[in-house]
Amino acid sequence: MKRYYFMVRFIPKEANLALLTGRCISIMHGYICKHDIQGLGVSFPAWSGESIGNIIAFIHTDSNVLNALRLQSYFQDMKECGFFEVGEVSTVPTGCGEVRFKRNQGIAKMFVGEARRRLKRLEQRALVRGEHFEPKKNSEPREFDTFHRIAISSQSNNQDYILHIQKCIVEKQDKAVFNRYGFATNQELNGTVPDLSSLNGSI
């Protein structure tokens, strides 16, 4: 099945990439939730070991879905202000490799703040069940492959949180099954997107 994409490039040299990427994903999230759109994935053509990159791409099998997304006021306003370059909707070139960008919630558990919140939740559940709470101590260090962070603001509960994203090279295209942020997950969602890294010089 034919796939389409458009890319957004962040122009400022000193841009906070985690924040701008998160804002773009929040706009996409609101759009797909409002219209109950499935199968919309995101890709990062300028991803490197050091950075998530200054480009985000949106991929779907329906060009009309992408055209409506790119015309959202946030993208157009940022374009008019000279902060974003917003590309046209184009067909994914044949011969592109496939990648999977997945949200790995296991990474968040490494960090103190998240671990504290998790323990608090577990303690509250134990109290509700009338059980004594005895947290297990895990002294084994966990290692993760390269990941980058995306800062997300939830409009529904006014909470800020971090998505930890990893890139995986895959051998073949998988079904476009993503979460509402356009990512695969560690378990049931294994959607892939085209590797658009060869196009990151042109929007």
N, C-alpha and C positions, 0 to 999 in steps of 0.2 A: 504494500500500500504506500502511496506517495505521501511524503511528509513535507511540511513547510516550517519555516523559521523566520524570526527577525531578531536582530541584535541591538542592544543598547550599549553604547560606550560612554564611560564616565570621563569627561574631558579634563577637569581640574587635576593638576599634577599632584597636589597634596591631598587628594580626596581620601576620606575615610571609607575604604572599600567595603568593610563589614557593614557599615551603616547604610550606605547607598544600595548595596546589594539587598540588604534586608528590607529597605523601603520598597524596592521594585517587587520583591517577592510578596510583600504585604498587599500591594496593589493587585497583583495577580491573584492572590488568595481571596481577596474580597470579590474580585470579578468572577472567579470560577464558582465560588460559593453562591453568589447571587443568581447565577445563570445555570447552576448545577452542571458544570462542564467537567467531563472526565478526560483523562489521558493527556493532560497538558504537562509537559516536562520542561525542566530548565537545564541549561548546559553552560559551562564556563570556558569559552575558547582560549582565554589567556591565562588559564590556571598554570601555576608552577609550584615547585616545592616551597617557595618563599611567600607566595601570595595567591589569593583566589583570582586575582586579575581584575582588570578594569572593564571587562565586558561580560554581560549576561545575555544569554540567548534563550528564547522561548520556542518550543517545538510542539506542533500539533498536526493532525492529519487534515484539519479543516482550515483553509486559509482565511475564511471569514471570521473564525474565532480569533485568530491572531490579529487580523486587521482591526477588529473591535477592541482588542486588548491594547494595541499600540496607540490607539486614539484616545485612551484614557487621559483625563486632564493632567494627571501628574507627569506623565511622559512628555506630553506636548508643552506643558509649562516649563519643565526643566530644559527642554530643547530650545524654547524661545529665549530662555535666560542664558543660553550658551553653556549650560552645565552638562547636557547630554547630547550625544549624536544618536538619533533613532533611525535605524535602517528600514528599508522596505521589506515586506513579506516576500520571501523567495522560496523556491523549491530546494530541498536538501539535495546537494549534488550526489550523483551516483559514485560509489567507490569510497564513501566516507567510512571510517572505522566506527565502532560502537563503544560507548563508555557508559558507566553507571555512576551517577552521583547519588550517594546514599547518606541519609541522616543517621548517624550512629549515636544513639542516646547513651550507650555504654561509656562514651568518653566523658560525658558530663559528670558521671559518678566519681571520676577521679578528683574532681575539684571540691574543696572544703565546703563551700557554701551549698552546693548541690547535695553533697553527702549529708550535711546537717539537716537540710529540709527533708531528705528521704528518711532519715532516722526518726525525725519528728512525726512524719506520716505513719511509719511503722509502729511507733510507740502509741499513737492515738488509736490505731486499729486494734492493737493488743488490749488497750484499756477498755475499748467498747466490747471486746469479747470476754473481758474479765480475766485476762491472762497477765502473767508477770512478763515484762519486757526485758529480755537479755540480749542486747545486740551482739552479733558475732564479730569477732575481730579478724580482719583479713590483712595479714602482713605481707602477702605476696604482691610485689609491684606488677602493675599491668602495663603492657606496652602496646601502642597503637601506631599504625602506619600514618603517614602525613595526613593531617586534617587542617581545615580552615574554619573559622568561625563566622557566623552571620548573625547580626543583631536584629531581632524581631520585636516589634511592639504590637501587642494584641489590643485591638480596639474593643473587643467584647469585655475584657476584664481589666484593661488598663495596666497590664503587666508587661514588663520587658524581660526577654529571655534570649538565650543563645542557642542557635542551631550549630551542631558540629558536623561538618560535611567531609566526606572522603570520596576520592575518585578511584574507580576500578576500571581497568581495561578489560573488555569482554570480547569473546570470539565471535558472537553473533547477536543479532537484534533480538530482544525479548519483547513481550507484550508491553504496551504503554500503560503500565499500571503504577501510579504514583500516589503519594499522599497529597494533601491539599496545599502543600508548598512546592510541589513539582519534583519531589525526590523519591528515590527508592528507600527502603528501610532494611534493617538487619534480617527481618523475618519474611513476612508474606509478600511484600511489594518489591518486585525485581525489575521494574521498568528500566529500559535503556534509552539513551538519546544518541544522536549522531555526534561524532567527534568533529567539531567545527574549528579545531585549532589551526588548520591550514588557511582558514578564512579570516583570522583575527586581524589581518592588516587592512581589511576592507569591510565596511559596514553596509 
